[in-house]
């Protein structure tokens, strides 16, 4: 199916959001998002704060080793710094979301940045290991409060809902790509310069790590100033109408009630519940990989360099996944893509666990990272596009908190599990392999992630009739994703025949089916639509008429057909594209390939699931003064050629008899297509009762 951006979707309901336009290149989508000034400034702030986060991790790890002479404590210094950043998620899971949904998000971000700046300065001035860990814990708390406000505000800064995915893509690339490189490079640059210049500050009770921490505090101070003075749009809210008719601005909600509403929303919304369940499995697998990465690299007999290469492979995979996720979403709906990516990531851990060689591990780890990147970006996009603004902050907070909680627990538990298995060396194809506890841990984590991914997929999937294998085949072949609805087109030589049979088919489907049935009439019969497009112009050329026909069909696809298909409706379309363009080709001899290209562009490659072609002998038609019988013969031949070139999508129905007899044949043809699953409909969608002639 094609991709049309529909702004009228109701957010907060299960289903797939409007995808980005397939004809827009990645560069064009990025430029269009960065052209929005408030988002561009927020993106710069994200770079400043993310660089500060990574620089803080490195500087605090370096400082704590200099504040103690205990060798055992120094060995746990890095883990202590990481865990004190992650532990706030155990205690402050809902608070960041509550603040983002209750208070001005811009003010929340400013206060958090100022607190982070003050805490870093206090760590540098106090200079004790205990306060370093305590202060780092509070910095993690501020980060946990800052991120939900930032993430929840992003959709309100954009012009269209289909820009959310690109905006999230830019944010993740900045946080996990550019900022990582910038923070590490800045740390290496400062420490390297001081080493080369032989600068010694220890005599004054200050280390270079302390200086870096003070510089890092300035990063957060800069962020606070930019957010407070240059991005007032962060305070914008999208207020949903109150259900009871009261003014939403006058309704005040207590904090406890907001917590209860947030968890009630998660419990009652299958889409969000599946999203959070899936992330538990994904983060558990990621924690197992991170926690066992060092001993696993040793089991590959590759030394310390193997550990570095494995980290490079993970980050390359993450970047690849985030870059390819929007393309995949054009072929597979987000609510399916999320579960699939987690299942594949879990299965990808199995060859990692069984790998006898570093190169096999690198490929498998990169694959796992790619799937993880797709899942993470897809999850953030689902929250940004399908959760309403009033509760988005709480869902973002839970999402971010789960990530930190599961990662922290995994990092703490995995080393204990690895130590339970004794190490031994075996030979695989003549190559020695060190088998230790990392192998069963990774194998178990992969199975758990795959199982949880399946559960999440079942929770989030709303397309019961189309198998996952069909979606995967379409993605591999590069076909655009299908919608949840079904499109049936009725084509034929004359508008009288197609109008009558479309109406009769719609009446029968409404009587026999349980789905929503929509009748979309021929756009060329809508005088007001035509006048709006033509705007009073007098068109006489065939190419001009072809452009008008394409324009009105693009309009009806975007306004009527695509929203109905996204709702899961069965749409019966009278004279979709084949009939009008067959008439134009027969009348003016236009190139059929050019006409097909124009049709693809106008409808975004939307094609019917089934086309019912009415085959009437032109000799039975009344004689029209403006059109010769030869014209009708040419039109009918062109239509039959289309049907013969794609028999899987067409059914040809003889229509020489009266309307009732023709309608009977149409119903039999549609029933046959349903029974053969050519329409992707289940038997309970349309009652398959025997059709008998009257």
PLY file of the C-alpha trace (Angstrom):
ply
format ascii 1.0
element vertex 694
property float x
property float y
property float z
element edge 693
property int vertex1
property int vertex2
end_header
0.00 0.00 0.00
1.08 3.56 -0.48
1.87 6.08 2.20
-0.19 9.23 2.72
0.22 11.54 5.68
-3.15 11.94 7.38
-3.38 14.65 10.01
-6.82 13.66 11.14
-5.88 10.49 13.04
-7.06 10.28 16.64
-3.99 9.84 18.81
-3.95 7.70 21.89
-5.66 4.78 20.16
-4.10 1.54 19.03
-3.04 1.47 15.44
-0.28 2.63 13.22
0.46 6.35 12.86
0.60 8.08 9.51
3.92 7.13 7.94
6.36 9.59 6.46
5.92 10.23 2.78
7.78 7.61 0.82
8.78 10.09 -1.87
10.70 12.24 0.61
14.39 11.42 0.88
16.08 11.17 4.25
18.01 14.39 3.58
14.82 16.24 2.68
13.03 15.02 5.82
15.97 16.03 8.01
16.14 19.48 6.42
12.40 20.01 6.87
12.61 19.14 10.57
15.75 21.19 11.25
14.13 24.13 9.47
11.79 24.42 12.47
13.62 26.89 14.70
12.38 25.73 18.14
13.24 22.11 17.37
16.64 23.10 15.98
17.47 24.94 19.19
16.24 22.02 21.30
18.42 19.72 19.20
21.44 21.91 20.02
20.48 21.75 23.71
20.28 17.95 23.41
23.82 17.96 22.03
25.10 20.14 24.88
23.45 18.08 27.63
24.26 14.69 26.08
27.89 15.67 25.63
27.84 16.78 29.24
26.38 13.43 30.32
29.11 11.42 28.61
31.85 13.81 29.69
30.52 13.61 33.26
30.69 9.80 33.18
34.33 9.87 32.10
35.39 12.71 34.40
33.68 11.32 37.51
35.17 7.87 36.82
38.60 9.45 36.57
38.11 11.62 39.65
36.90 8.85 41.97
40.01 6.76 41.32
42.15 9.72 42.42
40.12 10.31 45.60
40.98 6.90 47.11
44.00 4.64 47.39
41.94 1.49 47.95
42.71 -0.81 45.01
39.50 -2.84 45.37
37.43 0.33 45.52
39.17 1.67 42.40
38.22 -1.50 40.51
34.56 -0.87 41.24
34.77 2.87 40.62
33.45 2.83 37.07
30.60 0.46 37.95
29.75 2.65 40.94
29.50 5.76 38.80
27.34 3.95 36.21
25.04 2.40 38.82
24.49 5.65 40.72
23.37 7.17 37.39
20.97 4.27 36.81
19.61 3.76 40.33
17.32 6.85 40.31
15.11 4.91 37.93
14.26 2.56 40.80
12.92 5.40 42.94
11.79 8.17 40.62
10.09 6.26 37.81
6.83 8.24 37.63
7.96 11.61 39.01
9.61 12.91 35.82
6.49 12.12 33.83
4.24 13.72 36.44
6.24 16.93 36.32
6.21 16.90 32.51
2.41 16.47 32.42
1.53 18.75 35.34
3.92 21.70 35.13
5.53 23.90 32.50
8.02 21.61 30.75
10.40 24.46 29.96
10.65 25.44 33.64
11.20 21.81 34.65
14.10 21.53 32.20
15.66 24.81 33.37
15.50 23.82 37.05
16.99 20.40 36.32
19.87 21.91 34.33
20.64 24.39 37.12
20.59 21.61 39.71
22.95 19.48 37.61
25.32 22.42 37.29
25.26 23.05 41.05
25.75 19.38 41.91
28.79 19.07 39.63
30.34 22.17 41.19
29.71 20.76 44.67
31.39 17.45 43.71
34.45 19.36 42.53
34.59 21.48 45.68
33.84 18.80 48.31
36.21 16.25 46.75
35.21 13.08 48.64
34.30 9.70 47.09
31.08 9.42 49.12
29.74 12.81 48.04
30.80 12.07 44.46
28.54 9.01 44.39
25.73 10.81 46.25
25.95 13.83 43.98
26.07 11.61 40.91
22.91 9.90 42.15
21.11 13.24 42.34
22.43 14.19 38.90
20.83 10.98 37.62
17.58 12.04 39.30
17.69 15.39 37.51
18.37 13.66 34.22
15.38 11.39 34.80
13.20 14.47 35.34
14.67 16.37 32.37
14.32 13.73 29.65
10.51 13.12 29.86
9.82 16.87 29.61
12.07 17.17 26.58
10.68 14.08 24.83
7.05 14.96 25.56
7.51 18.48 24.16
9.06 17.45 20.83
5.80 16.57 18.98
4.36 19.99 19.90
7.29 21.77 18.23
6.80 20.08 14.86
4.49 21.06 12.02
3.22 17.59 11.12
2.84 14.30 12.93
4.85 12.47 10.26
7.91 14.49 11.35
8.01 12.87 14.80
9.96 9.84 13.61
12.61 11.96 11.89
12.87 14.21 14.97
13.38 11.18 17.22
15.92 9.81 14.77
17.91 13.05 14.96
17.70 13.07 18.76
18.92 9.49 19.14
21.76 10.00 16.67
22.79 13.07 18.63
22.55 11.35 22.04
24.11 8.00 21.17
26.36 9.04 18.30
27.60 12.60 18.01
27.51 13.30 21.75
29.41 10.09 22.59
32.16 10.98 20.15
32.22 14.61 21.25
32.34 13.79 24.97
35.08 11.19 24.58
37.07 13.39 22.20
36.79 16.41 24.50
37.91 14.35 27.51
40.84 12.89 25.56
41.77 16.32 24.19
41.84 18.03 27.59
43.69 15.22 29.34
46.06 14.82 26.40
46.96 18.50 26.30
47.65 18.60 30.01
49.79 15.48 29.76
51.81 16.90 26.88
52.23 20.22 28.67
53.00 18.38 31.92
50.50 20.47 33.83
50.35 19.45 37.50
47.46 20.63 39.61
47.61 18.07 42.40
49.75 20.36 44.53
46.87 22.83 44.78
44.46 20.05 45.75
42.86 19.98 42.27
43.07 17.42 39.50
42.42 17.73 35.82
39.29 15.59 36.33
38.03 18.32 38.68
38.61 20.96 36.02
36.69 18.87 33.49
33.81 18.51 35.95
33.65 22.29 36.40
33.66 22.77 32.62
30.88 20.20 32.41
28.84 22.24 34.88
29.06 25.15 32.45
27.48 22.92 29.76
24.35 22.47 31.87
24.29 26.17 32.75
24.42 27.01 29.04
21.57 24.61 28.37
19.47 26.24 31.10
20.03 29.69 29.62
19.11 28.60 26.08
15.97 26.76 27.20
14.84 29.66 29.39
15.45 32.46 26.88
15.41 30.98 23.38
12.82 28.14 23.33
9.56 29.48 24.83
7.69 27.02 22.58
8.59 24.23 25.02
5.75 25.51 27.19
3.16 24.80 24.49
0.46 22.25 25.23
-2.02 20.35 23.06
-5.18 20.31 25.16
-7.72 17.61 24.34
-11.39 18.59 24.66
-12.95 17.62 27.97
-15.35 14.73 27.69
-17.83 16.27 30.10
-17.96 19.55 28.24
-16.04 21.45 30.94
-13.15 23.73 30.18
-9.98 21.59 30.29
-7.97 24.53 31.59
-10.17 24.69 34.68
-9.78 21.01 35.55
-7.05 20.38 38.09
-5.68 16.94 38.75
-3.87 15.85 41.88
-0.48 14.17 41.69
-1.75 10.89 43.12
-4.61 10.82 40.63
-2.15 11.50 37.79
-0.06 8.51 38.88
-3.16 6.34 39.00
-4.33 7.61 35.60
-0.93 6.88 34.08
-0.84 3.28 35.25
-4.52 2.83 34.34
-3.70 4.03 30.83
-0.87 1.51 30.56
-3.06 -1.28 31.88
-6.02 -0.51 29.62
-4.14 0.33 26.38
-2.81 -2.78 24.66
-0.50 -0.79 22.42
1.35 0.89 25.30
1.24 -2.24 27.46
2.84 -4.25 24.67
5.39 -1.49 24.16
6.54 -1.59 27.77
6.53 -5.40 27.91
8.68 -5.50 24.80
11.16 -3.01 26.21
11.62 -5.15 29.33
12.85 -8.01 27.14
14.93 -5.73 24.94
16.68 -3.97 27.82
17.25 -7.27 29.65
19.00 -8.63 26.57
21.00 -5.41 26.22
21.99 -5.54 29.90
23.11 -9.15 29.54
25.23 -8.20 26.53
26.78 -5.18 28.29
27.31 -7.01 31.60
29.02 -9.98 29.98
30.87 -8.14 27.21
34.26 -8.04 28.93
34.50 -11.75 29.89
32.85 -12.68 26.58
35.60 -10.89 24.65
38.15 -12.87 26.65
36.38 -16.12 25.73
37.00 -15.27 22.07
40.77 -15.22 22.83
40.99 -11.82 21.21
42.40 -9.83 24.10
41.39 -6.29 24.99
41.08 -5.34 21.33
38.19 -7.79 20.95
36.26 -5.85 23.61
36.79 -2.62 21.69
35.72 -4.16 18.40
32.57 -5.57 19.98
31.63 -2.10 21.26
32.25 -0.64 17.80
30.02 -3.33 16.25
27.21 -2.58 18.72
27.28 1.16 18.02
27.48 0.61 14.26
24.46 -1.66 14.54
22.54 0.88 16.63
23.26 3.65 14.14
22.26 1.41 11.23
19.01 0.44 12.94
18.07 4.03 13.70
18.84 5.03 10.12
16.82 2.22 8.55
13.83 2.24 10.93
11.85 4.91 8.98
12.33 2.96 5.75
11.19 -0.25 7.40
8.15 1.57 8.81
7.03 2.31 5.24
6.71 -1.45 4.70
5.71 -2.73 8.14
3.46 -0.80 10.56
5.15 0.53 13.68
3.09 -1.64 16.02
4.31 -4.74 14.16
7.84 -3.55 13.48
8.52 -3.03 17.19
7.77 -6.62 18.20
9.53 -8.07 15.17
12.72 -6.12 15.92
12.81 -7.38 19.51
12.23 -10.99 18.46
15.02 -10.75 15.87
17.35 -9.10 18.41
16.73 -11.96 20.82
17.32 -14.58 18.15
20.45 -12.69 17.12
21.93 -13.29 20.57
21.87 -17.05 19.97
24.68 -17.03 17.36
26.54 -14.57 19.60
26.39 -17.15 22.40
27.51 -19.97 20.10
30.14 -18.03 18.11
33.59 -19.66 17.98
35.33 -16.71 16.34
35.54 -12.94 16.74
34.40 -12.17 13.19
31.22 -14.22 13.59
30.58 -12.44 16.89
31.08 -9.02 15.31
28.52 -9.71 12.58
26.01 -11.17 15.06
26.49 -8.33 17.55
26.05 -5.74 14.79
22.81 -7.48 13.79
21.58 -7.38 17.39
22.49 -3.70 17.59
20.61 -2.98 14.36
17.45 -4.65 15.64
17.81 -2.84 18.96
18.15 0.51 17.19
15.01 -0.17 15.13
13.06 -1.19 18.25
14.17 1.81 20.30
13.38 4.41 17.62
10.08 2.72 16.81
9.07 2.70 20.47
9.85 6.39 20.93
7.96 7.18 17.72
4.88 5.27 18.89
4.84 7.29 22.12
5.30 10.57 20.27
2.56 9.94 17.69
-0.01 7.70 19.36
-0.09 8.90 22.96
-1.95 12.13 23.64
-0.07 15.11 25.00
-1.77 15.06 28.43
-0.22 11.70 29.36
2.81 11.54 27.06
5.25 12.71 29.74
4.31 9.89 32.11
4.63 7.25 29.41
8.01 8.66 28.37
9.12 8.59 32.01
8.09 4.96 32.44
9.82 4.10 29.16
13.08 5.81 30.17
12.90 4.43 33.71
12.40 0.87 32.53
15.49 1.22 30.39
17.63 2.28 33.33
16.10 -0.12 35.87
16.44 -3.20 33.66
19.94 -2.26 32.54
21.03 -1.65 36.12
19.63 -4.95 37.37
21.10 -6.84 34.42
24.54 -5.33 34.90
24.44 -6.31 38.60
23.04 -9.82 38.16
24.87 -10.97 35.01
28.39 -11.09 36.57
26.98 -13.29 39.36
25.44 -15.69 36.84
28.61 -15.77 34.75
30.62 -16.77 37.82
28.47 -19.84 38.44
29.87 -21.65 35.38
33.41 -23.01 35.39
35.60 -22.08 32.43
36.80 -24.74 30.02
38.41 -24.76 26.58
36.97 -26.80 23.71
37.94 -27.17 20.06
35.51 -26.15 17.29
36.73 -27.02 13.78
40.27 -27.00 15.10
39.85 -23.56 16.66
40.14 -23.30 20.49
37.10 -21.74 22.15
36.93 -20.74 25.80
33.51 -21.64 27.17
32.49 -19.78 30.31
29.33 -18.45 31.94
28.83 -15.79 29.28
27.62 -18.35 26.74
24.60 -19.72 28.65
23.78 -16.23 29.96
23.65 -14.78 26.46
21.73 -17.80 25.18
19.14 -17.49 27.94
18.88 -13.71 27.48
18.26 -14.23 23.76
15.46 -16.72 24.38
13.84 -14.44 26.98
14.01 -11.42 24.65
12.50 -13.40 21.76
9.69 -14.72 23.97
8.91 -11.26 25.37
9.04 -9.85 21.84
6.39 -12.36 20.76
4.19 -11.35 23.70
4.63 -7.67 22.87
3.86 -8.33 19.22
0.60 -10.07 20.10
-0.36 -7.23 22.42
0.30 -4.51 19.85
-0.73 -6.18 16.60
-4.13 -5.07 15.30
-4.01 -6.89 11.96
-5.23 -10.38 12.69
-5.90 -11.37 9.10
-2.50 -10.67 7.56
0.32 -12.96 8.68
3.64 -11.69 9.88
5.38 -13.67 7.12
3.46 -11.65 4.52
4.72 -8.44 6.12
8.29 -9.70 6.24
8.19 -10.78 2.59
6.86 -7.37 1.60
9.63 -5.68 3.58
12.34 -7.84 2.00
10.97 -7.21 -1.49
10.80 -3.48 -0.84
7.04 -3.21 -1.24
5.21 -0.44 0.64
3.43 -1.60 3.76
-0.20 -2.64 3.66
-2.91 -0.88 5.57
-5.29 -2.59 7.98
-8.25 -2.08 5.64
-9.24 -3.54 2.29
-9.79 -1.63 -0.95
-12.10 -3.04 -3.64
-12.31 -1.12 -6.91
-15.13 -1.47 -9.42
-13.94 -0.60 -12.92
-15.71 -0.58 -16.26
-16.30 1.26 -19.50
-19.32 3.33 -18.41
-19.93 5.34 -15.25
-23.53 4.10 -15.13
-22.44 0.46 -14.75
-19.71 1.12 -12.17
-21.92 3.43 -10.07
-24.77 0.90 -9.94
-22.58 -2.11 -9.13
-20.51 -0.22 -6.53
-23.68 0.74 -4.68
-25.12 -2.80 -4.82
-21.84 -4.36 -3.67
-21.61 -1.89 -0.76
-25.19 -2.67 0.33
-24.45 -6.41 0.28
-21.23 -6.02 2.27
-22.96 -3.87 4.88
-25.67 -6.47 5.26
-23.26 -9.43 5.45
-20.21 -8.03 7.21
-19.10 -6.82 10.61
-16.48 -4.34 9.45
-17.05 -0.70 8.59
-17.96 -0.42 4.89
-17.22 2.80 2.99
-18.40 3.69 -0.52
-16.08 6.09 -2.33
-17.67 7.51 -5.48
-15.94 8.44 -8.70
-14.21 11.81 -8.05
-14.93 13.00 -11.60
-18.63 12.98 -10.73
-18.10 15.42 -7.86
-18.65 18.80 -9.52
-17.57 20.79 -6.48
-14.29 18.89 -6.21
-13.60 19.38 -9.90
-14.39 23.10 -9.75
-12.07 23.47 -6.77
-9.23 21.84 -8.67
-9.84 23.56 -11.98
-10.49 26.96 -10.35
-12.34 28.16 -13.39
-9.69 27.13 -15.91
-10.80 25.97 -19.35
-8.86 22.77 -20.09
-8.98 21.23 -23.52
-5.79 19.11 -23.78
-5.68 15.43 -22.88
-2.61 15.88 -20.70
-4.32 18.65 -18.74
-7.34 16.40 -18.19
-5.01 13.58 -17.08
-3.40 15.89 -14.53
-6.82 16.94 -13.22
-7.92 13.32 -12.95
-4.74 12.52 -11.02
-5.26 15.53 -8.75
-8.82 14.65 -7.78
-7.81 11.04 -7.08
-4.91 12.18 -4.93
-7.39 14.31 -3.01
-9.91 11.53 -2.43
-7.15 9.08 -1.43
-5.79 11.48 1.17
-9.11 12.71 2.54
-11.34 9.64 2.34
-9.75 6.36 1.29
-6.53 6.29 3.34
-8.17 7.29 6.67
-10.85 4.61 6.14
-8.22 1.96 5.35
-6.21 2.93 8.42
-9.35 2.41 10.51
-9.59 -1.14 9.14
-12.61 -0.46 6.92
-13.55 -2.14 3.64
-13.62 0.57 0.99
-15.53 0.08 -2.27
-14.19 2.58 -4.79
-16.04 3.35 -8.00
-13.67 3.88 -10.95
-10.47 4.24 -8.96
-7.75 4.70 -11.61
-8.07 2.13 -14.37
-11.27 3.33 -16.05
-10.56 7.09 -16.31
-7.01 6.61 -17.52
-8.10 3.92 -19.99
-10.56 6.46 -21.43
-7.84 9.12 -21.66
-5.37 6.70 -23.27
-7.97 5.54 -25.80
-9.11 9.09 -26.56
-5.76 10.84 -26.95
-3.27 8.01 -27.36
-1.36 8.90 -24.17
1.53 6.64 -23.23
0.22 3.95 -20.80
3.56 3.86 -18.94
3.43 7.61 -18.40
-0.15 7.31 -17.21
0.85 4.55 -14.79
3.69 6.68 -13.41
1.29 9.60 -12.95
-1.15 7.30 -11.17
1.57 5.97 -8.84
2.58 9.50 -7.93
-0.99 10.74 -7.38
-2.05 7.81 -5.18
1.35 7.13 -3.55
1.26 3.68 -5.21
-2.00 2.77 -3.52
-3.55 -0.14 -5.40
-6.77 -2.06 -4.77
-6.63 -5.42 -3.04
-9.21 -6.56 -5.59
-10.45 -4.95 -8.82
-13.82 -6.05 -10.15
-13.78 -5.37 -13.89
-17.19 -5.18 -15.54
-16.87 -6.71 -19.01
-19.66 -5.34 -21.18
-19.89 -5.83 -24.91
-19.70 -2.27 -26.34
-22.27 -3.31 -28.95
-24.90 -3.39 -26.17
-24.24 0.24 -25.21
-26.48 3.07 -26.40
-24.90 5.21 -29.08
-23.34 8.38 -27.77
-23.07 11.34 -30.09
-19.77 12.47 -28.54
-18.10 9.09 -28.42
-17.95 6.48 -31.14
-18.34 2.76 -30.51
-14.69 2.35 -31.56
-13.67 4.34 -28.52
-15.53 1.96 -26.20
-13.92 -1.06 -27.87
-10.47 0.48 -27.27
-11.30 1.27 -23.64
-12.56 -2.26 -23.01
-9.47 -3.78 -24.65
-7.19 -1.65 -22.47
-9.05 -2.68 -19.32
-8.91 -6.37 -20.25
-5.18 -6.03 -20.94
-4.71 -4.60 -17.44
-6.62 -7.53 -15.97
-4.67 -10.14 -17.92
-1.34 -8.60 -16.83
-2.22 -8.95 -13.13
-4.74 -11.80 -12.75
-4.13 -12.13 -9.00
-5.62 -8.68 -8.41
-8.49 -8.69 -10.92
-11.74 -10.58 -11.36
-13.57 -10.07 -14.65
-17.37 -10.17 -14.41
-19.67 -10.30 -17.41
-22.09 -7.35 -17.28
-24.15 -7.62 -20.46
-27.29 -8.53 -18.46
-29.36 -6.35 -16.16
-28.05 -4.92 -12.87
-29.40 -7.71 -10.65
-27.78 -10.49 -12.66
-24.50 -8.61 -12.84
-24.65 -7.88 -9.09
-25.04 -11.60 -8.40
-21.88 -12.36 -10.37
-20.00 -9.58 -8.58
-20.98 -10.98 -5.17
-19.91 -14.50 -6.18
-16.55 -13.14 -7.37
-15.96 -11.20 -4.14
-17.00 -14.19 -2.02
-14.57 -16.36 -3.93
-11.77 -13.89 -3.31
-12.59 -13.82 0.41
-12.71 -17.63 0.64
-9.34 -17.82 -1.11
-7.96 -15.17 1.31
-7.05 -12.95 -1.63
-8.54 -10.03 0.29
-6.97 -10.89 3.62
-10.42 -11.08 5.24
-11.52 -13.65 7.78
-14.85 -15.41 7.53
-16.24 -13.35 10.41
-15.46 -10.12 8.54
-17.95 -11.00 5.79
-20.50 -13.76 6.21
-19.80 -16.37 3.53
-23.33 -17.60 2.92
-24.18 -19.27 -0.38
-25.26 -16.78 -3.04
-28.14 -18.02 -5.11
-29.63 -16.58 -8.23
-33.03 -15.01 -7.88
0 1
1 2
2 3
3 4
4 5
5 6
6 7
7 8
8 9
9 10
10 11
11 12
12 13
13 14
14 15
15 16
16 17
17 18
18 19
19 20
20 21
21 22
22 23
23 24
24 25
25 26
26 27
27 28
28 29
29 30
30 31
31 32
32 33
33 34
34 35
35 36
36 37
37 38
38 39
39 40
40 41
41 42
42 43
43 44
44 45
45 46
46 47
47 48
48 49
49 50
50 51
51 52
52 53
53 54
54 55
55 56
56 57
57 58
58 59
59 60
60 61
61 62
62 63
63 64
64 65
65 66
66 67
67 68
68 69
69 70
70 71
71 72
72 73
73 74
74 75
75 76
76 77
77 78
78 79
79 80
80 81
81 82
82 83
83 84
84 85
85 86
86 87
87 88
88 89
89 90
90 91
91 92
92 93
93 94
94 95
95 96
96 97
97 98
98 99
99 100
100 101
101 102
102 103
103 104
104 105
105 106
106 107
107 108
108 109
109 110
110 111
111 112
112 113
113 114
114 115
115 116
116 117
117 118
118 119
119 120
120 121
121 122
122 123
123 124
124 125
125 126
126 127
127 128
128 129
129 130
130 131
131 132
132 133
133 134
134 135
135 136
136 137
137 138
138 139
139 140
140 141
141 142
142 143
143 144
144 145
145 146
146 147
147 148
148 149
149 150
150 151
151 152
152 153
153 154
154 155
155 156
156 157
157 158
158 159
159 160
160 161
161 162
162 163
163 164
164 165
165 166
166 167
167 168
168 169
169 170
170 171
171 172
172 173
173 174
174 175
175 176
176 177
177 178
178 179
179 180
180 181
181 182
182 183
183 184
184 185
185 186
186 187
187 188
188 189
189 190
190 191
191 192
192 193
193 194
194 195
195 196
196 197
197 198
198 199
199 200
200 201
201 202
202 203
203 204
204 205
205 206
206 207
207 208
208 209
209 210
210 211
211 212
212 213
213 214
214 215
215 216
216 217
217 218
218 219
219 220
220 221
221 222
222 223
223 224
224 225
225 226
226 227
227 228
228 229
229 230
230 231
231 232
232 233
233 234
234 235
235 236
236 237
237 238
238 239
239 240
240 241
241 242
242 243
243 244
244 245
245 246
246 247
247 248
248 249
249 250
250 251
251 252
252 253
253 254
254 255
255 256
256 257
257 258
258 259
259 260
260 261
261 262
262 263
263 264
264 265
265 266
266 267
267 268
268 269
269 270
270 271
271 272
272 273
273 274
274 275
275 276
276 277
277 278
278 279
279 280
280 281
281 282
282 283
283 284
284 285
285 286
286 287
287 288
288 289
289 290
290 291
291 292
292 293
293 294
294 295
295 296
296 297
297 298
298 299
299 300
300 301
301 302
302 303
303 304
304 305
305 306
306 307
307 308
308 309
309 310
310 311
311 312
312 313
313 314
314 315
315 316
316 317
317 318
318 319
319 320
320 321
321 322
322 323
323 324
324 325
325 326
326 327
327 328
328 329
329 330
330 331
331 332
332 333
333 334
334 335
335 336
336 337
337 338
338 339
339 340
340 341
341 342
342 343
343 344
344 345
345 346
346 347
347 348
348 349
349 350
350 351
351 352
352 353
353 354
354 355
355 356
356 357
357 358
358 359
359 360
360 361
361 362
362 363
363 364
364 365
365 366
366 367
367 368
368 369
369 370
370 371
371 372
372 373
373 374
374 375
375 376
376 377
377 378
378 379
379 380
380 381
381 382
382 383
383 384
384 385
385 386
386 387
387 388
388 389
389 390
390 391
391 392
392 393
393 394
394 395
395 396
396 397
397 398
398 399
399 400
400 401
401 402
402 403
403 404
404 405
405 406
406 407
407 408
408 409
409 410
410 411
411 412
412 413
413 414
414 415
415 416
416 417
417 418
418 419
419 420
420 421
421 422
422 423
423 424
424 425
425 426
426 427
427 428
428 429
429 430
430 431
431 432
432 433
433 434
434 435
435 436
436 437
437 438
438 439
439 440
440 441
441 442
442 443
443 444
444 445
445 446
446 447
447 448
448 449
449 450
450 451
451 452
452 453
453 454
454 455
455 456
456 457
457 458
458 459
459 460
460 461
461 462
462 463
463 464
464 465
465 466
466 467
467 468
468 469
469 470
470 471
471 472
472 473
473 474
474 475
475 476
476 477
477 478
478 479
479 480
480 481
481 482
482 483
483 484
484 485
485 486
486 487
487 488
488 489
489 490
490 491
491 492
492 493
493 494
494 495
495 496
496 497
497 498
498 499
499 500
500 501
501 502
502 503
503 504
504 505
505 506
506 507
507 508
508 509
509 510
510 511
511 512
512 513
513 514
514 515
515 516
516 517
517 518
518 519
519 520
520 521
521 522
522 523
523 524
524 525
525 526
526 527
527 528
528 529
529 530
530 531
531 532
532 533
533 534
534 535
535 536
536 537
537 538
538 539
539 540
540 541
541 542
542 543
543 544
544 545
545 546
546 547
547 548
548 549
549 550
550 551
551 552
552 553
553 554
554 555
555 556
556 557
557 558
558 559
559 560
560 561
561 562
562 563
563 564
564 565
565 566
566 567
567 568
568 569
569 570
570 571
571 572
572 573
573 574
574 575
575 576
576 577
577 578
578 579
579 580
580 581
581 582
582 583
583 584
584 585
585 586
586 587
587 588
588 589
589 590
590 591
591 592
592 593
593 594
594 595
595 596
596 597
597 598
598 599
599 600
600 601
601 602
602 603
603 604
604 605
605 606
606 607
607 608
608 609
609 610
610 611
611 612
612 613
613 614
614 615
615 616
616 617
617 618
618 619
619 620
620 621
621 622
622 623
623 624
624 625
625 626
626 627
627 628
628 629
629 630
630 631
631 632
632 633
633 634
634 635
635 636
636 637
637 638
638 639
639 640
640 641
641 642
642 643
643 644
644 645
645 646
646 647
647 648
648 649
649 650
650 651
651 652
652 653
653 654
654 655
655 656
656 657
657 658
658 659
659 660
660 661
661 662
662 663
663 664
664 665
665 666
666 667
667 668
668 669
669 670
670 671
671 672
672 673
673 674
674 675
675 676
676 677
677 678
678 679
679 680
680 681
681 682
682 683
683 684
684 685
685 686
686 687
687 688
688 689
689 690
690 691
691 692
692 693
